[in-house]
Amino acid sequence: MKQTTVNFLWHMHQPYYRDDLSCEIVLPWVFLHALKDYYDMPWYLSQVEGIKATFNLVPSLLIQLRAYEDFEVRDKLLIALRKEVSALREEQKHYLAEHLFYANVEHMIKPLPRYFALYEKRLSFASREEAAAQFSDQEFLDLEVLYLLAWCGLYLRKHNTLVAQLLEKGAGYSQQEKIALLKSLSEFIATIIPFYKKLMDEGRIEVSTTPFNHPISPLLLDIENGKRANPSTPIPDVKGDLSGDAVIQTERAIDYYTKLFGHKPTGFWPAEGAVSYDFLKLIRERGILWAASDEEILYKTLGKHDKQAIYRRNRLFFDEDAKESIALFFRDHALSDLIGFTYSGWEAEKAVEDFIGRIETIHRESRDDTIVNVILDGENAWEYYPNNAFDFFSLLYNKLVELPWCETATMGESMQNDKVPETTLTHLEPGSWIGGNFNIWIGHKEKNRAWELIYRTRADYEKRQSQLDAATQKRILKEFLIAESSDWFWWYGDDHHTAEMATFDALFRKHLINVYHLMQETPPDDLFVPIAAETEAEKNLFLKEPTSEISPFIDGRIVNFFEWLGAGEMDLEQELSSMNMEDFRIKKVLFGWDEQHAYFAMQGEIAELVGRGEIILQAPEREYRFAIGNTPVQQGDIRYQAGEIFELRLPKMPIYGEEIRFTLMVEGKIAQQIPLYSKIALEKMDHLELYWFV
């Protein structure tokens, strides 16, 4: 019987959030995801005998996890949380009044009644300063504890007695209880890395890694790769060679992994799945046996879109004698993104049924044994699922082990599975997991400005390098390696947005400023000027709230300028999205209401969807389906029609105040989730900016 092997790779990473000169961790995302995701994800797997997976742990994450094992860790948030509320400085209260609501409203805040009440009170104030002034000390204390509890994952809720007791109590917490909770959480974090090692020793998982600071390396040894991957990408005019840093990032990652786990890693998920022939040769020379990237890289290399090619083994050879090679795995983009972006809005049973059905189709349509690679972020998606995705994973893993024709494996095991046909590659096109190019990390004026500052700072350092002692040179090199992390470039430009943009921008520039301080020189003035010069409020954000009631006529076209004037607008090409927007059929959603009706309009490739597409509106208690057609459909108060745009009217009250999302189906298959990360709500929506976290 032919077999299909599913390779799950869960990528765990965070950039380096500490400023080493002040020794303070500026953002707490490592701590928070440690409570909710870094232990829970392998624990979910461990509950189902027979399930295997690969976990990719980035050194810049691991080194910070170790720091949080210390209760006294110098983290900006935890420093404030450890204080008595009455001892907080005014600016600390302002900070907490904003940051303590950085949690998913539907699945983390609402389930805790006291937390949700405080959240609603926060929404009643225009600024964090006003809110901070109106919260009592007890309200602040409850907010602090409930925030920590909301970020606790299922394992902690089931196995930590104190967490369970405080959840049961619900409100009225004391300073002593808060400190006890913080200490207990530090002790818990100390068990995370040993848990991975235990599962690896048992053969349940493989742990792979990434160059140390999750660098774009820089652009896989040569910045010109940005243009090679996409000839229309503007490349900054810089001079210098940072390829040596890619070697250092790789070797430091291997060394750190070896010290932590007792043996060398065999596999790499390069940062952002970004690969090039030269980079893969570099890591193979250092003992790495396999690497992974996105399917688009293979299609570009083969010169054709051959979906079956990603389900075979692939091996890249570096010499004519066919001796030196590396195994390559290419992710199934659609399957991976369904878990990351779509299934969170579905019932677990429906989502698992859909996933299994897709795996079964791949199995049925292949003549040989196959490997299906499902590779995605292992930490950010789960707050959008009920119960932190436990229900989904428990059902999925149990269903998979029941299938006689399907198995799960680690990447290292699949690399050696000679029952699966292998394709020989002698070259590889450079690119990343998004679009097969590097446009998320280079090309936009903000991204290019960041590269220019790195290269200029490096040139200034090299002029002084011989005059500096070895210890100082070592500290400066570390600052450069941190500044090369892909994350800074991810947030620059207009691809993605975050409420923390100003902090990310400042932290990136701080690492370069630190270089000049270590050289005992005055940093250039322009390093103190934000690269992302506009504030989040000034940027063209993906969401614009409605400004007035609307009552458009539903006929598939915008008759005049005033028809949708005042509507809310969601620009899906600017949403907080990781997906390749070139694949999106619907580009923009307009929405609004009047006294009786709710109205929606969708703009994009509507003409191509007529007769083939269907829009599904999903709300917590109901679901509506609308076929995309040129003729108007009237069903009571519901009316819809496609033309230049797709327009829809339906009764307001059944969905008013509810969080809704749409699914675009094309010929019976999911084509797009609208929106990806958040939901539309027909009400004042100031809280949506809190829906995306690092």
N, C-alpha and C positions, 0 to 999 in steps of 0.2 A: 504493500500500500504506500502510495506517495505521501509525503509528510510536508506540512507547512510549519516552519519555525517562526515564532514571533519574538523578536528582540526588542525589549523595552530598554531605552536608555533615558534615565531621569537625570537631567543636568542641574546640579546645585551650584549656584555661584552668587557672590556679591562682590562689588568692587571694594577696595580698601578705603574705609571711611575714616581712618584715624589720621589726624595731623600729627606727625611724629615730633615736630618741634614743640607743640603744646602738650603732646601726649593725650589729647582728648579725642574720643570717637564722636564724630559730628552727627552721624545719622545711625539710628538703632535697628536697622533692618535685619542684620545678622541675628541679633538677640531675639527679635520678634518671630522671625521664621524658624529659629531654633525651637521655640516653644510649640509651634504649630505644625511644622512641616519636615524639618530635617530628621527627626526621630520617627514621626508618624508614617512617612512614606515607606521606609524599609519595614516598619512594624506592620503595616497593612499587608505587605508581601509575606511576611513571616507567619501570618495567620492561616495561610493556605498552602498546604503541603504540595510540592511539585512545581510551584511557580518560581521562576528565576528571572533576574533582571540585572542590568548594569547601572551603577550609579556613578555619575561623573562629579567628583568633588574638586573644586578649584582651590589651589593653595591659599589665595587671598581670602577665601571664605574660611578655610580650616584654621588659619592662624588667628583669625578673629574669634572663631568659636572657642579656641583655647583661652583667649583673653577673657571671655565672659564666664569662664569657670570660676573666676575671682569675683566675689561679692562686691569688692571695692573698685571694680573696673571703672576707669574714667570715661564714662559714656555720658554725653550731655543730658540725655533723657533720664538715665538712671541716677545721675547726681541729683537732679531735681526731685525724682521720686523718693529717694532715700531721706530727704529732708522732712521735718515737720511742716505741715502746710503753713502754719503761722510764721515760720522762719524763711519762707520763700521770698525772694526779691520780686519786685513788681514785674520785671521783664521775664522772670521764670514763670510767673503765673500767666503772662500773656502767651508764652511759648506753649505751656501745657493746655491752655484753653483752646489752642488750635490742634496741637499734635495728638491729644488724647482722644480725638474723634477720628483719627486715621484708622478706620476699620470699616469693613464692609457692612453697610447699614442693614441689609436684609438678613444676612446669615450670622453676623457677629454682634451687632448692636441690638436689633429688635428682640432677639431671644432673651435678653436680660432687661426686664421691665424698668428697673431703676436707671440703667445706662441709657435706654431709649428715652426716658423722661428727661434726663439731663441733656441728651442730644437735641430733643425738641426745644428745650430752653435755650440751648446754644444758638439754634437757628433763628430765634426771635431777636437776636442782636446783630447789628450790621458789622461789627468788628470783634476780633478776639479781645481787644482791650475793654470794650464795653461788657462782654461776657465775663471776663475775669473779675471785673469790679462787682458783678452781681452774683457770683457764686460764693456761697458761704464756705467756711473751712471744712465743714462736714461734707458738703457737696463735692468739693475738690477731692477730699479723701476718698469718698465713694467712687468718684470718677477715676481716680488713679488705680484703685484696686480692680474695678470692673473692666477697665482697659486691659490690664494684665490678664485677667481671667478670660476676656473675650479672645485674646490671642493664644490662649492655651489650647492645644490640640486635643484630640480624642483620647490619646494615650494618657496624658496628664489628668484629664477629667475622670478617667476610669481607674487610674492606679495611684494617684497622689491624693492622700487623705485630706490634706489641708486644702487643696484646690476644690475638692468635692464639698468640703464643709463651707468654704467661703461662697461657692456657687449657691449652696442651699440657703445660706444666710441672706444673700441678696442685696443687703444695704446695711448702713450703720456700722461701717468698719472702723477699726481703731488703727493708730499708728503702729502699734505692736503687731497687729495682724498683717499689715502691709509689709513690714520689715521681715516678718517670718516667711511671708510668701516670696519675697525677693530672694531671700537666702535659699529657700527650697528650690526655686527656679535655677539658681546658679548651680546647685548640686545636681539638678537634672541635666543641665547642659553638659556637665562633665561626663555623662554616660553616653553621649551621642556618638562620638568617634569610636569608642570601644564597641558599641553596638554594631556599627558597620564592619569592624574588624572581626567580630564574632560571626556574623553572617557570611563574611567572605571566607573565613576559616572553615565554615561548615559546607562551603560550596554552593550556597544559596544565591550569592550575588558576586559580581565582579565590580571592583572599584577602579575606574579610570580617572584621568586627570587632564589638566589644561595647562599651558604655560602660565607661570606663577601668578601674574597680575591680570589674567584674562586679557592679554594685549591683542591688538589687531596686528601686531608683530613685525614692525609697522608695515601693514598691508602686505604681509607675507614676504618680507625681505626687500621689497623694492616698491617705492611709492607709485611708480609708473604702472603697477598692476591695476590701480584704480581705473586707468584709461584702457588698459588691455581688456579688462572685464566688461567695460562699457565705454566705447570710443567717445561718447558725448559727455563724459564726466569731466568737469574742469578740475585740473590738478594744480595745487598751489605751487608757486615758483619758489622752491626751497633748495638749499644746497647742504649736502652732508650725507652721511651714511649711518643709518641706525640698525643695519642688519645684525651687527654684533649683539645688540640688545635682545634680538629674537633668540639667539643662541643662549644667552644668559638666562632669559625667562624660561626656556625649555630645560636647561640643565638644573636650574634651581628647583623647578617643579619636580623633576625626577628625584633629586636629592631629598627634598622635604617629604615627598611621598614615601621614600624608602625608609627614612628615619621614623615616620609615623606608623607604617604598616609592616616593616620588617623585610620587605622585598621590593624590587623595582616594579613600576607599572608596566603593563603590556600594551595598553591602549590609550589613545588621546581623543577627546572631543575638542578640536581646536576652537578657540574663542569664536563665537558666532558661526561655527561650522565653516570658518573661512580657511581655504586651502589653496596651495599652489604646488607645482611640481617641486620647486626648490625647497619649500618648507617641509614637505613630506619626506624628501630625501634627508633633510637635516635631522628630523626626529627618528627616522629609521636608523641612521648612523649612530644614534644614541640608544638603540635597543628597543624602540617602540615597534610593535608588531602589527598594530592595526590603528586606523583612524576612521572618522565618520564625517560626513557632510550631507548636503541636501541633494535631492534627486536632480535639481536643475543643473548642477555641476556635471553630472554624468551625461545628461542630454547634450549639453554644450560640447563636451569632450567627444561624444560619439557623432555629433552633427545631426542628430535626429531625436525626436521624442519617442523613446521606446520604453514604455512603462514596465514591460517584462524584464528589462535589463536591471532594474533596481532590486528585483527579487532573486537575482543570482548573486553568487559571490563575485567580487571584483578584486583584481590584484594589479597594482601598478609596479612595473619593473623599471629600474634605474640604470641598467647597463645592458649591453648587447649580449653578454654571456648568460643573461637570465638568472643571475645568482642573487642579486640584491633586490628585494621587493617589499611592499607593504600591502596588507589586506585593507580594502576600503569597503565601508558600509554607507549606503545612501538612503536617507530617510524618506519614507512615504509621506509626502508633504500633506496630502489631504487627511489621511488617518491621524497624523500627529496633531494637526490643527483642529480636527473635530474634538479631540480630548481637551486641547488647550482652550478652545474658544466657543464651541457649540454645545457640547453635551451638558454643560453646567445648567443650561436652561431647560433640560429635558428631565423627565422622570428616569430614575436609574434603570428600570427595566427596559424602557424604550431605547435608551442610549446604548445599553449593552447589546440589545437585540440588533441594533443598527450596526454596531462595531463588528459583532460576530458575523453578521450577514456579509459585510464587506470582506472580511478575512476569508469566508467561505467562497465568495466569488473569485477571489485571487487564487485560491486553492483549486477550484474547479476548472478555471480557464488555463491553468498551467499544465504542461505535459510532464514536468519534472518536479522534484522536491524544490521547495522555495523557501526563501528567507524574507520576512517582512520586518522592516526596521521602523519602529515607532520611537521617535526621538523628540523630546521637548523639555521645556523648563519644568523642573520638578518642585517648584515652590510657590509660584505666583498665581496659578489658576484656581487653587482649591478653595479660596474664600468665596468664590462665585458659585460653588456647589453647596447644596445642603449638607450639613454634617461633615464639613471639610472633606467631602468627596469619599468618605469611608464607605457609604452605601454603594456608590458606583464601583469602587475598586473591589470591594468584597464580592459583589455579584459578578463582576467581570472576571476576576481571578478564578472564582469557583466554576464559572461556565467554561473557561479555557481548559482547565484540567480535566473536564469531562469529555472533551472532544477527542476521539480516538485518532484523528488525522492531524492533530495540532499539538504542538508543544512549545514551551518557552525555553529560552537559553540565554546565556551570557554571550557577549560579543566574542570573547576569547574562544568559547566552545564552538560558536557558529563559524568562526574563522577556519576551524579544522574539520568542518562537516563536509567531507568530500563526496557525499551523496548529492549535494547541490552543485550544479554546473558552475564553472568558474570562467569569467571573462578576463582576458589579458589586456591590460592597458599599457601603452608605452609613453603616453603623454597625458597631461591633465590641464584643463582650462582653469585659470584662477577665478575665485569668486567666493561668495558666502551663502548662508542659508536663506537669504532674502533676495530673490530675483536673480541669483547666480552672479551678482555683482557686488560692489562695495559702496553703493551710493548712500547707504545709511551712515557711513563713517567718513566719507570724503565727497567733495564736490559742492556742497552748499557753502556759502560764504562764511557761516559761523564755524562749520567743521574745518574748512580750510584755514581759517584764522587760528584755530586751536593748533593745527599742525605747524603753522608758521611760527607760533610762539615756542613750541617744543624745539624746532630746529634752530631758531635763533638763540634760545637759552643754551642749547647744547653747544653751539658755536662759541658763545661767550665763555662757557665752562672750559672748553678745550684749550682756549687761550691761556687759562689760568691753571689748568690741571697739574702741570709739573711743579707748581709752587705750593700745592696743597699736600698735607700729609695723608697717609693711606686711610686712616680712619675717616677723615672728612670726605675723601673721594668715594669711600664705600657708602656713606650716608647720602651723598649727592646722587650716586648711581641709583640708589633705591628710590629717590624722588622721581627720577626719569622713568623708571620701570613702572611706577604707579601711574604716572601721567599718561602712559601709553595704553592704559586700560580702554577697552572698547566702549565702556559705559559712558564716559564723558562725551564721546562723539555721537553716541546713540541719542542723547537728549538735545544736542545742539541741532539747529536747523528747524524745519517745520514738519518733520516726519512724526515726531512724538511730543507729547506734552506731559508735564508733571507739576504738581503744586510745589515740588521741591527744586524747581529749575534753578532758582537763584542760589540755593545752597550747593547744588552740583557744580554750577559755574564757578562759584567762589572757591570750592574745594579743589577743583582742577587747577585754577590759577595759583592757589596757595602752594601746591606742590612745586610749581616753577618759581614762585617767590622764595620758597625755602632754599632753593639752589643758590640764589644770590645771597641770602642771609648766611648760609654755610660758607660761602666764599668771602664773607664779610664785605660785601659790596651792596650798594643801594640798588634795589630792583628798579627796572625801567618803569616809568609812570604808567605805561599802557597795560601793564600786568594788573593794575588795580582798577581797570575799566572793564566792566562786564562784557563778555563776548556776546551773550544773549542780551543785547542792550534793551530790548523791550521787556516790560513786565508781563507776567502771564495774562493780566487783565487787558493789556494792550495788544497782545497777539491775536491772530485770527484763530481762536480756539474752535474745536470741533463742535461745541454746543453754544447756541444762542437761544436764550429763553424767549418765549412769546412776550410781546409788549402790548398787545391788545387782542380783543376777541375778533374772530374772523368768521365769515359765512360764505365760503366760495361755492360756486355752482360746479357740480361734479360732471365733467364732460371730457376728461383726459387732456385738457390743455389749460394754460393760464391765459384767460381771455384778455386781461389787462393788468397793469402794474399793481393796481390796488387790491386785486382779488385775494392774494396771499400776503399782503402787506400787514405786518404785525405778527406773522406766524413765527413760531420757534423754528430753528434750523439746526440740523445735525449734519455736518460735513464729514462723511465717512472716510474721506481721504486725509482728514486731519485728526481723526479719532485717536485715542490712546491705543494704537494698534501695532502689533508685531507682524501682521500679515503682509503679503505682497499685494498691494492695492491694484496692481494691473489685472488681477483676477476678478475684481469686483464688478458686478453688473450694475448694481445700484450704488450711485455715488453720493446722493444727498437725500435727506428726508426733511420735509416741511411738516409741521404739525401745529395744531391749535384747536380752539373750541369756541362755541357760543353757548347760549343758555341751554340748548337741548342736545347739540350734536358735537361729536369729536371729528376732526378732519385730518387726513394725512395725504401727502403727495410724495411720490418717489421719482427722482430724476436719475437718468443714466441710460443704459442701453435698452430702453423699453421696447422699441420696435422689434428687436431680436427676440424678445421674450413672449410676444403675442402668440397665443396658441400653444406655447410650450411651457410657460411658467405659471406658478401659483404662489401667492403670498399667504403665509400663515401668520396671523396675529395671535400671540400667546400672552395670556394674563394668568395670574395665580389660580383663578377659579373657572376660566373659560378659554375656549380656543375658537377662532374664526378662520375660514378658508375662502380665498378669493382668487378665482381663475383670471389670468391676465388676458383680456380680450378687447377687441376694438369696439364692440357693441356695449351700450350701457346695461347694467344689471341693477334692477330695483327689487329688493326683498324687504317689504315693510319700510322701516326707516333707514335701512342699509342701502347704499348706492355706491357703485364703483365702475370705473371705466379706464381703459388704457388708450393712450394716444401719443402725444408728445411726451406726456408724463403719465404715471399711474396715480389716479385720484381715488380717494375713499372717504365715505361718510358713514358713520354709525352712531347709535345712541350713546350719549356721553356717560351717563351715570353708571352703567355696568363696569366701566373701566376707569372712571375718573378717580384719581388718587392712587390707582394701582400702578405698579411697575410692569411695563410691557416690553416686549421685543418682537421682532418679525423674523421669519425664516423665508428665504426665497428658495423655492423648489423649481428645478428645471428638468423636465421629463422624468419626474418622480424622484429625483436625487437632490440632496441638499447642495445648493450652490453658494449660499451666503447667509451668514447670521447678521442681523441688523438690529442694533449695533453689536460690536464684539464684546466689549468689557462691561459696559454699563447697561442701563435700561432707560427707556423713555417714560416719563411720568407726566400726566396732564395735571400739573400743579406747579407751584413755585419750586424751582429746582436748584437752589443755591448749593445743596448738598452734593450734587453730582461730581464736583471737583474733588471730593474726598474718595471717589470710587477706585482710584488707581494707585497702587503702591508698588514700591520697588521690590 
